[in-house]
Amino acid sequence: MDDLKYWLAFSQFYKFGPVKFKRLKNYFPDMASAFSATAKEMLAAGLDEKTAEEFIIFRRQIEPDKLIEDLAREKIKVLTIDDPAYPKLLKQIYAPPFILYYQGQIEAFSGFLLAVVGTRKFSSYGRQVTEKLVRELAFNNLTIVSGLALGIDALAHSIALEAGGKAIAVLGSGLDRQNIYPAQNRYLADKIINSDGLVMSEYPIGTLPLKHHFPQRNRLISGLSSATLVIEAGEKSGALITAMHALEQNREVFAVPGSIYSPVSEGANRLIKMGAKPVTRAQDIIENLNLMDAANYIENKKIIPESPEEELIFKQLSYEPVHVDELVNLTKLDTSIINSTLTLMEMKGIVKNLGGMNYVLAR
């Protein structure tokens, strides 16, 4: 696209969101003409006088050709809303971004996308649920979309990758390395990119991770996805903003029921009371979204114990923690046999050690 550099230039001006940009795009023959327009022409296009005057002052410091060079240096690519590869579901939301910045494989947009969001400070129950559900969903080729935030977001990304699946991270900042937020998840962003996934933002290079960017970012997480799954969310969690966006975008919302005594389950439980579909297993999502082939695939992947000892232990385990001493009592096996068998089962990915000699099924 010859005038891509002017799309980039407009994205630098924070007052040009999707609505105002669309007015310019519809009025001018190309974005080069819009970029060099007079204040009078911009008013005719539908901009208010203050915005037009501020942009004319602002554009003096913009070098469109340099913006292209900056992207190449950072190895960041862009998609405009006119590009055939622009995500179809995202294009359907109110005021979709006119430009997307991304790193990774654009093919990640073409799969079945599911948003998984939740609290930053999850409980051990939230960890177990996330590990179980996301692993099964990723096994079945669902791409996990989230926000790279600490907590459930980062955990969901990590579990999806561990299961051999793909992930898409949507940021509330620029994609240049110093602005990836939170900084401790930069390695996770790299891992997503290197696993055929994608890291994206509607914000240009140099954009700081400002607080008001994240509610805006959340509309993209839900907008990219066919459905949103909320796993643990407090009463004022950002995950609830994502869920509300999903409802406004006419997308399915799922929530994992939690304890009525747990503050981090208040939001998810409230969503269920509002009509979100409760989820206790991956099949609940897959069946509801008519992905029956995937549901059958989950059933076929059920674990088959490989020895009499494994079978005895397997029968006593669930997704609730069981202590080794209790397994000894239930199976009547020697402690040494229990420990060695559990070690083998953990290496195979059948069980997970939660610490303190407590075990649960891993999938």
Kinemage of the C-alpha trace (Angstrom):
@kinemage 1
@onewidth
@group {chain A} dominant
@subgroup {mainchain}
@vectorlist {calphas} color= white
{ca met a 1} P 0.000 0.000 0.000
{ca asp a 2} L 1.648 3.232 -1.226
{ca asp a 3} L 0.200 5.404 1.511
{ca leu a 4} L 0.811 2.994 4.415
{ca lys a 5} L 3.249 5.479 5.923
{ca tyr a 6} L 0.383 7.960 6.245
{ca trp a 7} L -1.786 5.406 8.042
{ca leu a 8} L 1.137 5.060 10.445
{ca ala a 9} L 1.403 8.811 10.758
{ca phe a 10} L -2.248 9.193 11.712
{ca ser a 11} L -1.904 6.457 14.329
{ca gln a 12} L 0.735 8.581 16.100
{ca phe a 13} L -1.881 11.233 16.952
{ca tyr a 14} L -3.735 10.016 20.021
{ca lys a 15} L -6.931 11.920 19.161
{ca phe a 16} L -7.376 9.961 15.937
{ca gly a 17} L -9.268 6.868 16.982
{ca pro a 18} L -11.178 4.576 14.623
{ca val a 19} L -14.195 6.880 14.269
{ca lys a 20} L -12.312 10.045 13.292
{ca phe a 21} L -9.937 8.146 11.058
{ca lys a 22} L -12.881 6.602 9.212
{ca arg a 23} L -14.259 10.081 8.511
{ca leu a 24} L -10.951 11.106 6.932
{ca lys a 25} L -10.698 7.879 4.974
{ca asn a 26} L -14.214 8.244 3.594
{ca tyr a 27} L -13.701 11.886 2.596
{ca phe a 28} L -10.237 11.961 1.022
{ca pro a 29} L -9.154 9.984 -2.077
{ca asp a 30} L -6.131 8.596 -0.192
{ca met a 31} L -4.393 9.016 3.138
{ca ala a 32} L -1.573 11.079 1.635
{ca ser a 33} L -4.163 13.714 0.714
{ca ala a 34} L -5.692 13.523 4.182
{ca phe a 35} L -2.298 13.947 5.830
{ca ser a 36} L -1.559 17.164 3.934
{ca ala a 37} L -5.116 18.573 4.143
{ca thr a 38} L -5.934 22.052 5.373
{ca ala a 39} L -7.955 22.686 8.503
{ca lys a 40} L -10.903 23.660 6.325
{ca glu a 41} L -10.746 20.356 4.445
{ca met a 42} L -10.565 18.423 7.699
{ca leu a 43} L -13.626 20.247 8.979
{ca ala a 44} L -15.424 19.277 5.772
{ca ala a 45} L -14.425 15.658 6.445
{ca gly a 46} L -16.223 15.792 9.796
{ca leu a 47} L -13.500 16.655 12.306
{ca asp a 48} L -14.027 19.292 14.948
{ca glu a 49} L -12.017 22.494 14.681
{ca lys a 50} L -9.833 21.875 17.740
{ca thr a 51} L -8.755 18.407 16.619
{ca ala a 52} L -7.993 19.630 13.095
{ca glu a 53} L -5.863 22.518 14.360
{ca glu a 54} L -4.007 20.324 16.866
{ca phe a 55} L -3.195 17.764 14.202
{ca ile a 56} L -1.838 20.385 11.800
{ca ile a 57} L 0.579 21.486 14.531
{ca phe a 58} L 1.370 17.871 15.492
{ca arg a 59} L 2.128 16.671 11.946
{ca arg a 60} L 5.107 19.011 11.671
{ca gln a 61} L 7.062 16.653 13.917
{ca ile a 62} L 6.029 13.487 12.058
{ca glu a 63} L 8.309 11.959 9.414
{ca pro a 64} L 6.220 9.267 7.669
{ca asp a 65} L 9.228 7.638 5.972
{ca lys a 66} L 11.016 7.331 9.311
{ca leu a 67} L 7.990 5.508 10.768
{ca ile a 68} L 8.473 2.755 8.188
{ca glu a 69} L 12.155 2.534 9.107
{ca asp a 70} L 11.351 2.327 12.823
{ca leu a 71} L 8.999 -0.608 12.237
{ca ala a 72} L 11.627 -2.448 10.205
{ca arg a 73} L 14.219 -1.898 12.917
{ca glu a 74} L 11.892 -3.302 15.596
{ca lys a 75} L 10.747 -6.145 13.293
{ca ile a 76} L 7.149 -5.052 13.721
{ca lys a 77} L 4.587 -5.541 10.962
{ca val a 78} L 1.255 -3.818 10.385
{ca leu a 79} L -2.203 -4.644 9.118
{ca thr a 80} L -4.681 -2.014 8.007
{ca ile a 81} L -8.413 -2.512 8.182
{ca asp a 82} L -8.436 -2.686 4.368
{ca asp a 83} L -6.074 -5.668 4.330
{ca pro a 84} L -7.745 -9.036 3.481
{ca ala a 85} L -5.815 -10.619 6.358
{ca tyr a 86} L -7.352 -8.272 8.946
{ca pro a 87} L -9.171 -10.487 11.517
{ca lys a 88} L -12.766 -10.931 10.326
{ca leu a 89} L -14.352 -11.087 13.782
{ca leu a 90} L -12.498 -7.996 14.927
{ca lys a 91} L -13.708 -6.109 11.893
{ca gln a 92} L -17.295 -6.719 13.064
{ca ile a 93} L -17.020 -4.840 16.358
{ca tyr a 94} L -17.951 -1.201 16.874
{ca ala a 95} L -15.033 1.054 15.870
{ca pro a 96} L -12.396 -1.599 15.067
{ca pro a 97} L -8.808 -0.276 15.025
{ca phe a 98} L -7.817 1.127 11.639
{ca ile a 99} L -4.326 -0.296 12.043
{ca leu a 100} L -2.838 -3.227 13.976
{ca tyr a 101} L 0.814 -3.613 14.896
{ca tyr a 102} L 2.016 -7.173 15.346
{ca gln a 103} L 4.939 -9.549 15.689
{ca gly a 104} L 4.642 -13.234 14.899
{ca gln a 105} L 2.629 -15.297 12.463
{ca ile a 106} L -0.402 -13.665 10.889
{ca glu a 107} L -1.841 -17.162 10.331
{ca ala a 108} L -2.605 -17.243 14.068
{ca phe a 109} L -5.669 -15.100 13.301
{ca ser a 110} L -7.163 -17.809 11.088
{ca gly a 111} L -7.756 -20.434 13.767
{ca phe a 112} L -10.585 -20.742 16.280
{ca leu a 113} L -9.868 -18.031 18.847
{ca leu a 114} L -10.991 -18.175 22.488
{ca ala a 115} L -10.311 -15.394 24.996
{ca val a 116} L -9.219 -16.577 28.448
{ca val a 117} L -9.008 -13.888 31.129
{ca gly a 118} L -8.989 -13.574 34.884
{ca thr a 119} L -7.545 -12.051 38.008
{ca arg a 120} L -3.913 -11.136 38.511
{ca lys a 121} L -3.854 -12.799 41.946
{ca phe a 122} L -5.348 -16.228 41.384
{ca ser a 123} L -5.854 -18.945 43.971
{ca ser a 124} L -4.535 -22.514 43.806
{ca tyr a 125} L -8.021 -23.449 42.561
{ca gly a 126} L -7.726 -20.860 39.783
{ca arg a 127} L -4.350 -22.268 38.777
{ca gln a 128} L -5.673 -25.828 38.636
{ca val a 129} L -8.728 -24.834 36.622
{ca thr a 130} L -6.684 -22.794 34.166
{ca glu a 131} L -4.164 -25.591 33.681
{ca lys a 132} L -6.869 -28.195 33.115
{ca leu a 133} L -9.171 -26.226 30.821
{ca val a 134} L -6.555 -24.412 28.746
{ca arg a 135} L -4.491 -27.550 28.229
{ca glu a 136} L -7.500 -29.457 26.875
{ca leu a 137} L -8.611 -26.522 24.730
{ca ala a 138} L -5.108 -26.090 23.302
{ca phe a 139} L -4.866 -29.844 22.615
{ca asn a 140} L -7.876 -29.303 20.399
{ca asn a 141} L -6.349 -26.509 18.330
{ca leu a 142} L -8.119 -23.575 19.974
{ca thr a 143} L -5.891 -20.494 19.954
{ca ile a 144} L -5.853 -18.792 23.357
{ca val a 145} L -6.221 -14.999 23.312
{ca ser a 146} L -5.355 -12.934 26.392
{ca gly a 147} L -3.569 -9.799 27.551
{ca leu a 148} L -0.107 -10.976 28.709
{ca ala a 149} L -0.946 -9.543 32.151
{ca leu a 150} L 0.288 -11.122 35.360
{ca gly a 151} L -1.981 -13.825 36.726
{ca ile a 152} L -4.508 -15.833 34.736
{ca asp a 153} L -3.593 -14.117 31.435
{ca ala a 154} L 0.071 -15.123 31.512
{ca leu a 155} L -0.758 -18.552 32.937
{ca ala a 156} L -3.232 -19.223 30.113
{ca his a 157} L -0.645 -18.200 27.499
{ca ser a 158} L 1.996 -20.426 29.102
{ca ile a 159} L -0.224 -23.497 29.433
{ca ala a 160} L -1.385 -23.167 25.817
{ca leu a 161} L 2.227 -23.152 24.625
{ca glu a 162} L 3.205 -26.059 26.904
{ca ala a 163} L 0.360 -28.062 25.342
{ca gly a 164} L 1.714 -27.360 21.868
{ca gly a 165} L -0.986 -24.808 21.077
{ca lys a 166} L -0.921 -21.207 19.927
{ca ala a 167} L -1.526 -17.960 21.742
{ca ile a 168} L -2.280 -14.365 20.826
{ca ala a 169} L -1.328 -11.617 23.287
{ca val a 170} L -3.005 -8.209 22.992
{ca leu a 171} L -1.084 -5.354 24.596
{ca gly a 172} L -2.092 -1.942 25.886
{ca ser a 173} L 1.207 -0.378 24.818
{ca gly a 174} L 3.569 -0.215 21.869
{ca leu a 175} L 5.347 -3.395 20.779
{ca asp a 176} L 8.852 -1.945 21.066
{ca arg a 177} L 10.683 -3.985 23.651
{ca gln a 178} L 11.008 -1.310 26.340
{ca asn a 179} L 7.243 -0.778 26.395
{ca ile a 180} L 6.064 -4.397 26.541
{ca tyr a 181} L 4.148 -4.630 29.792
{ca pro a 182} L 4.630 -6.130 32.261
{ca ala a 183} L 8.410 -6.216 31.716
{ca gln a 184} L 8.754 -9.620 33.378
{ca asn a 185} L 6.587 -11.138 30.647
{ca arg a 186} L 8.805 -10.050 27.766
{ca tyr a 187} L 10.227 -13.559 27.646
{ca leu a 188} L 6.675 -14.912 27.380
{ca ala a 189} L 5.961 -12.548 24.480
{ca asp a 190} L 9.057 -13.924 22.722
{ca lys a 191} L 7.920 -17.474 23.404
{ca ile a 192} L 4.472 -16.780 21.926
{ca ile a 193} L 6.045 -15.298 18.788
{ca asn a 194} L 8.456 -18.237 18.427
{ca ser a 195} L 5.595 -20.745 18.800
{ca asp a 196} L 3.691 -19.579 15.705
{ca gly a 197} L 1.580 -17.221 17.796
{ca leu a 198} L 1.279 -13.474 17.687
{ca val a 199} L 1.698 -10.393 19.889
{ca met a 200} L -0.315 -7.357 18.788
{ca ser a 201} L -1.429 -3.849 19.673
{ca glu a 202} L -3.389 -0.982 18.184
{ca tyr a 203} L -0.842 1.417 19.679
{ca pro a 204} L 2.256 2.618 17.763
{ca ile a 205} L 5.898 2.211 18.730
{ca gly a 206} L 6.799 4.293 21.759
{ca thr a 207} L 3.348 4.147 23.382
{ca leu a 208} L 3.639 3.746 27.145
{ca pro a 209} L 1.462 1.204 28.999
{ca leu a 210} L -0.871 3.851 30.385
{ca lys a 211} L -3.725 2.831 32.677
{ca his a 212} L -6.543 3.967 30.357
{ca his a 213} L -5.174 1.872 27.478
{ca phe a 214} L -6.104 -1.429 29.101
{ca pro a 215} L -9.911 -1.160 29.075
{ca gln a 216} L -9.538 -0.216 25.392
{ca arg a 217} L -7.237 -3.199 24.874
{ca asn a 218} L -9.825 -5.518 26.435
{ca arg a 219} L -12.344 -4.813 23.645
{ca leu a 220} L -9.800 -6.278 21.202
{ca ile a 221} L -9.284 -9.437 23.271
{ca ser a 222} L -13.014 -10.180 23.125
{ca gly a 223} L -13.401 -8.785 19.606
{ca leu a 224} L -10.849 -11.194 18.139
{ca ser a 225} L -12.515 -14.175 19.796
{ca ser a 226} L -15.636 -16.218 19.206
{ca ala a 227} L -16.120 -16.475 22.961
{ca thr a 228} L -14.614 -15.308 26.248
{ca leu a 229} L -13.883 -17.528 29.246
{ca val a 230} L -13.498 -15.873 32.665
{ca ile a 231} L -11.513 -17.870 35.231
{ca glu a 232} L -11.557 -16.205 38.641
{ca ala a 233} L -12.256 -12.485 38.687
{ca gly a 234} L -12.777 -10.151 41.592
{ca glu a 235} L -15.673 -7.742 41.784
{ca lys a 236} L -13.695 -4.985 40.010
{ca ser a 237} L -11.463 -7.144 37.813
{ca gly a 238} L -10.489 -6.015 34.321
{ca ala a 239} L -11.608 -9.462 33.177
{ca leu a 240} L -15.187 -8.322 33.750
{ca ile a 241} L -14.605 -5.426 31.350
{ca thr a 242} L -13.543 -7.950 28.722
{ca ala a 243} L -16.665 -10.007 29.414
{ca met a 244} L -18.889 -6.936 29.090
{ca his a 245} L -17.245 -6.092 25.769
{ca ala a 246} L -17.905 -9.664 24.608
{ca leu a 247} L -21.594 -9.339 25.456
{ca glu a 248} L -21.814 -6.012 23.606
{ca gln a 249} L -20.133 -7.658 20.620
{ca asn a 250} L -22.716 -10.464 20.677
{ca arg a 251} L -20.146 -13.102 21.612
{ca glu a 252} L -20.542 -16.000 24.034
{ca val a 253} L -19.339 -15.544 27.613
{ca phe a 254} L -18.352 -18.494 29.815
{ca ala a 255} L -17.351 -18.397 33.477
{ca val a 256} L -15.930 -20.903 35.933
{ca pro a 257} L -17.985 -21.150 39.154
{ca gly a 258} L -16.007 -20.507 42.318
{ca ser a 259} L -16.445 -20.593 46.056
{ca ile a 260} L -18.957 -18.114 47.440
{ca tyr a 261} L -16.362 -17.353 50.124
{ca ser a 262} L -13.588 -16.465 47.674
{ca pro a 263} L -13.169 -12.762 46.737
{ca val a 264} L -11.520 -13.741 43.436
{ca ser a 265} L -14.633 -15.671 42.432
{ca glu a 266} L -17.134 -12.872 43.042
{ca gly a 267} L -16.931 -11.543 39.495
{ca ala a 268} L -17.180 -14.924 37.770
{ca asn a 269} L -20.105 -15.991 39.953
{ca arg a 270} L -21.863 -12.701 39.217
{ca leu a 271} L -21.394 -13.239 35.466
{ca ile a 272} L -23.103 -16.621 35.786
{ca lys a 273} L -26.040 -14.986 37.581
{ca met a 274} L -26.198 -12.496 34.705
{ca gly a 275} L -26.445 -15.293 32.139
{ca ala a 276} L -22.880 -16.364 31.382
{ca lys a 277} L -22.633 -20.103 30.778
{ca pro a 278} L -20.997 -21.994 33.669
{ca val a 279} L -17.998 -24.134 32.715
{ca thr a 280} L -16.610 -27.097 34.618
{ca arg a 281} L -14.862 -28.868 31.733
{ca ala a 282} L -13.428 -28.034 28.322
{ca gln a 283} L -16.217 -29.957 26.591
{ca asp a 284} L -18.749 -27.434 27.942
{ca ile a 285} L -17.190 -24.782 25.729
{ca ile a 286} L -16.542 -27.020 22.741
{ca glu a 287} L -20.035 -28.489 22.697
{ca asn a 288} L -21.694 -25.105 23.171
{ca leu a 289} L -19.757 -23.702 20.215
{ca asn a 290} L -20.597 -26.749 18.083
{ca leu a 291} L -17.038 -27.993 17.866
{ca met a 292} L -18.102 -31.585 18.327
{ca asp a 293} L -15.165 -33.088 16.454
{ca ala a 294} L -12.891 -31.406 18.954
{ca ala a 295} L -15.023 -32.685 21.836
{ca asn a 296} L -14.704 -36.220 20.534
{ca tyr a 297} L -10.968 -35.703 20.284
{ca ile a 298} L -10.821 -34.814 23.981
{ca glu a 299} L -12.722 -37.984 24.847
{ca asn a 300} L -10.262 -40.069 22.801
{ca lys a 301} L -7.314 -38.540 24.647
{ca lys a 302} L -8.409 -39.882 28.027
{ca ile a 303} L -5.496 -41.237 30.028
{ca ile a 304} L -4.860 -44.987 29.979
{ca pro a 305} L -2.761 -46.184 32.936
{ca glu a 306} L 0.231 -48.284 31.861
{ca ser a 307} L 0.654 -50.502 34.928
{ca pro a 308} L -1.493 -51.982 37.727
{ca glu a 309} L 0.091 -49.525 40.181
{ca glu a 310} L -0.689 -46.548 37.938
{ca glu a 311} L -4.277 -47.756 37.568
{ca leu a 312} L -4.760 -48.027 41.344
{ca ile a 313} L -3.369 -44.532 41.926
{ca phe a 314} L -5.207 -43.047 38.935
{ca lys a 315} L -8.581 -44.218 40.276
{ca gln a 316} L -8.022 -42.297 43.515
{ca leu a 317} L -6.968 -39.008 41.911
{ca ser a 318} L -9.096 -36.128 40.667
{ca tyr a 319} L -8.627 -32.379 40.372
{ca glu a 320} L -8.856 -32.040 44.156
{ca pro a 321} L -5.494 -32.468 45.958
{ca val a 322} L -4.809 -35.877 47.512
{ca his a 323} L -1.916 -36.395 49.939
{ca val a 324} L 0.518 -39.280 49.451
{ca asp a 325} L -0.412 -40.725 52.874
{ca glu a 326} L -4.035 -40.869 51.795
{ca leu a 327} L -3.043 -42.642 48.571
{ca val a 328} L -1.151 -45.220 50.637
{ca asn a 329} L -4.290 -45.870 52.703
{ca leu a 330} L -6.600 -46.002 49.683
{ca thr a 331} L -4.436 -48.179 47.397
{ca lys a 332} L -2.736 -50.354 50.075
{ca leu a 333} L 0.524 -49.938 48.130
{ca asp a 334} L 3.882 -49.419 49.844
{ca thr a 335} L 4.970 -45.815 50.225
{ca ser a 336} L 8.086 -46.446 48.109
{ca ile a 337} L 5.964 -47.837 45.251
{ca ile a 338} L 3.521 -44.921 45.513
{ca asn a 339} L 6.367 -42.382 45.336
{ca ser a 340} L 8.179 -44.014 42.427
{ca thr a 341} L 4.934 -44.502 40.463
{ca leu a 342} L 3.849 -40.899 41.073
{ca thr a 343} L 7.250 -39.711 39.832
{ca leu a 344} L 6.783 -41.683 36.609
{ca met a 345} L 3.215 -40.435 36.200
{ca glu a 346} L 4.384 -36.854 36.703
{ca met a 347} L 7.068 -37.302 34.033
{ca lys a 348} L 4.364 -38.534 31.639
{ca gly a 349} L 2.207 -35.491 32.383
{ca ile a 350} L -0.539 -37.589 34.014
{ca val a 351} L -0.335 -36.100 37.512
{ca lys a 352} L 0.878 -32.831 38.984
{ca asn a 353} L 2.640 -32.290 42.303
{ca leu a 354} L 1.129 -29.244 44.036
{ca gly a 355} L 3.754 -29.296 46.775
{ca gly a 356} L 3.533 -30.679 50.264
{ca met a 357} L 3.195 -34.195 48.746
{ca asn a 358} L -0.268 -33.344 47.380
{ca tyr a 359} L -1.175 -34.600 43.891
{ca val a 360} L -3.903 -33.974 41.321
{ca leu a 361} L -4.595 -35.143 37.785
{ca ala a 362} L -2.710 -32.964 35.294
{ca arg a 363} L -5.274 -33.289 32.479
